[in-house]
Amino acid sequence: MEELRQHNRFYDFGRVECSNLCVLPGILTDISLSGLKVTYNAPVSVVMEEEYEVHIRLSKLVDTQLTLLVVPVWKFEQGDKTQLGFSILWSKDSNKLEEYISMLSAEEKSFERVSEQEEVPCQFI
């Protein structure tokens, strides 16, 4: 089933901190221009109608931290783990996020071109 999303989602890794949600940091598992998914290895109490400021250290930009304003859209709990989906609101680092997403998109397109060029027939012995 094809997902109906406004923006492409990129599977990425990062550290997400939000003291209003959990004392432990969360793990960024995917991001787009309009949203992100975070996994916490602890139960998280979240108010779905509230806005939260999150600080994200991205895997490919070690020296950069994004500060984004987000609002929860969905929550999934399994055991002691909590996954949260957030919609990103306009934030002071929205321009940095857009640059990062553009970088991820360019990397993905570059990888696709290389994969197409290096297609080698499989041989079994």
Buried (B, 14 or more C-beta within 10 A) or exposed (E): EEEEEEEEBBEBEBBBBBEEBBEEBBBBBBBBBBBBBBBBBEEBEBEEEEEBBBBBBBEEBEEEBBBBBBBBEEEEEEEEEBBBBBBBBEBEBBEBBEEBBEBBBEEEEEEEEEEEEEEEEEEEE
